Amino acid sequence: MKEMVQVLAQKFRLSETELEELLPSGQARVFMNRVAWTKTHLKAAGLVDNPQRGRVRISALGQEVIKTAPERISLQFLRQFEGYREF
């Protein structure tokens, strides 16, 4: 997760201040929390999987979705996948 957060932070050009921002509870960093929840939702939809502990990869279904170049992947978008609806 830490490596994934670092890669995404670089891609989105987040500042250290943005990366250090805490949730109102003060228990977790906002960006790390958002990345973790995103992974949870994508996994529920079957778009990513965890081949082993600490690893995340795009699934075959996820590869197909990427080929369609969706403008946005939202919760509504994810509802089209049975696994996500069950989640």
Summary of the structure (lengths in Angstrom):
residues: 87
radius of gyration: 14.2
end to end distance: 21.5
largest distance: 38.7
contacts: 193
relative contact order: 0.13
helix: 55%
strand: 7%
